[in-house]
Amino acid sequence: MPIQYAKDGHVVTITIDRPEARNSLDLEHFGQLADCWVRYRDDDDAFVAILTGVGDVYCVGADLKKFITIVTEQADKLRDGGSKQQMEGSQYTMAHSLIAVLRDGATLPDGSEFKLYKPVIAAINGICAAGGMEMMWNTDLRVVSEDTFFQLAEPRRGLFPGGGSTVHSARQLSWCNAMEVLLLAERITPQRALEMGLVNAVVPKDQVMAKAREWAATICLNGPLAVRACKESAKTSTFMDLKNALANEMSYSAGVFMSDDAKEGIAAFKEKRPPVWKGR
């Protein structure tokens, strides 16, 4: 399978394995990646996911020879809300494909909304460009190899980075740094990415997965319900006014404090033993 899904304990690793296409994705492989996110979301025993690629490329986004042609030819369907249309020659709908990039809030083929508040770590082992960066915006922790680069080059080709980049960049970075990414469309070095707050750590290539797994193991020490609630509260509260954001946070706090995991965490602390989380 070009999109590999592996689970080790509570940690899921999703690997894009299309080296012959520089880990780019056509419609079928966008759909496979979407299925992986749904599988991770729905597995109560999966606490954290790592997304990575094989070889010297993390992901360069859509396969320009296949996927972009489909999008440009059917742009009217996307504009007019026809993203649930079945794409010719594919078992996947456009919505099912784009969910791999626009995970949070994207519409599934059955009309439901996809929400993923479990943590996702980006293990960026190589070039991260175009749709690869679109996916990266939706990750929570990011470690990158010191010998690669980032780039949103769509404007160089007269295209638009429509997988969330114009929205997420301005929300996650300062305005001038976001415009540096969007308007210059130039390569961004790992060190520059670290300076602008795009990533958490820069390491030698052979240490990228080790660092990602270290973070994943640390997250698994924490109560999974508390972790998901922290992420959900942060995402939903960010653009509320202060009063409503604090009220929103309090609702998550109350739910976590009344959970079985909260009771287990206190009991484990008192008994000086590792907690056994139930996720409820």
Long-range contacts (C-beta under 8 A, 24 or more apart in sequence): 1-32, 2-29, 2-32, 3-29, 3-32, 3-33, 3-35, 3-36, 5-36, 5-39, 5-40, 7-43, 7-46, 9-220, 10-45, 10-46, 10-47, 10-48, 10-220, 10-224, 11-46, 11-47, 11-48, 11-49, 11-50, 11-213, 11-216, 11-217, 11-220, 12-40, 12-43, 12-46, 12-48, 12-49, 12-50, 13-49, 13-50, 13-52, 14-40, 14-49, 14-50, 14-51, 14-52, 15-52, 15-53, 15-54, 16-51, 16-52, 16-53, 16-54, 16-58, 16-59, 17-53, 17-54, 18-54, 19-54, 19-55, 19-57, 21-63, 22-57, 22-60, 22-127, 23-53, 23-54, 23-55, 23-57, 23-58, 23-59, 23-60, 23-126, 23-132, 24-59, 24-60, 24-61, 24-62, 24-63, 24-64, 24-67, 24-131, 25-59, 25-61, 25-62, 25-63, 25-67, 25-100, 25-131, 26-62, 26-63, 26-66, 26-67, 27-66, 27-67, 27-70, 27-87, 27-90, 27-92, 27-97, 28-90, 28-91, 28-92, 29-63, 30-62, 30-67, 30-92, 30-96, 30-97, 30-98, 30-100, 30-101, 31-90, 31-91, 31-92, 31-96, 31-97, 31-100, 33-100, 34-92, 34-96, 34-97, 34-99, 34-100, 37-99, 37-100, 37-103, 37-114, 37-116, 38-99, 38-108, 38-114, 40-116, 40-118, 41-114, 41-115, 41-116, 41-118, 44-279, 45-279, 46-118, 47-118, 47-119, 47-219, 47-220, 47-224, 47-227, 47-279, 48-118, 48-119, 48-120, 48-121, 48-216, 48-219, 48-220, 48-227, 49-118, 49-119, 49-120, 49-121, 50-120, 50-121, 50-122, 50-123, 50-209, 50-212, 50-213, 50-216, 51-120, 51-121, 51-122, 51-123, 51-135, 51-139, 52-122, 52-123, 52-124, 52-125, 52-208, 52-209, 52-212, 53-125, 53-126, 53-132, 54-125, 55-125, 55-126, 56-125, 56-126, 56-127, 56-148, 57-125, 57-126, 57-127, 58-122, 58-124, 58-125, 58-126, 58-127, 58-128, 58-132, 58-148, 59-128, 59-129, 59-131, 59-132, 59-135, 60-127, 60-129, 60-130, 60-131, 60-132, 61-129, 61-130, 61-131, 61-132, 61-133, 61-134, 61-163, 62-130, 62-131, 67-97, 68-159, 83-107, 84-109, 84-111, 98-163, 100-135, 101-131, 101-134, 101-135, 101-138, 101-163, 101-164, 102-134, 102-138, 102-163, 102-164, 103-135, 103-138, 104-138, 104-235, 117-228, 117-229, 117-231, 117-232, 117-235, 118-224, 118-227, 118-228, 118-231, 119-219, 119-227, 119-228, 119-231, 121-212, 121-215, 121-216, 122-212, 123-208, 123-209, 123-211, 123-212, 124-148, 124-199, 124-208, 125-205, 125-208, 125-209, 126-205, 127-151, 129-153, 130-154, 130-161, 131-163, 133-161, 133-165, 134-161, 134-163, 134-164, 134-165, 135-163, 137-164, 137-165, 137-168, 137-169, 137-172, 138-164, 138-168, 140-231, 141-200, 141-212, 141-215, 142-198, 142-199, 142-200, 142-201, 143-199, 143-200, 143-201, 143-202, 143-203, 143-208, 143-211, 143-212, 143-215, 144-190, 144-193, 144-194, 144-199, 144-201, 144-202, 144-203, 144-208, 145-190, 145-202, 145-203, 145-204, 145-205, 145-208, 146-190, 146-191, 146-202, 146-203, 146-204, 146-205, 147-190, 147-204, 147-205, 148-190, 148-205, 149-187, 149-188, 149-189, 149-190, 150-181, 150-187, 150-188, 150-190, 150-193, 150-198, 151-185, 151-186, 151-187, 151-188, 152-181, 152-182, 152-185, 153-185, 154-185, 155-182, 155-183, 155-185, 156-185, 171-238, 172-197, 172-198, 173-197, 173-198, 223-256, 223-259, 223-261, 223-262, 223-264, 223-265, 223-275, 223-277, 223-279, 224-261, 224-277, 224-279, 225-256, 225-259, 225-261, 225-277, 225-279, 225-280, 226-256, 226-261, 226-262, 229-253, 229-255, 229-256
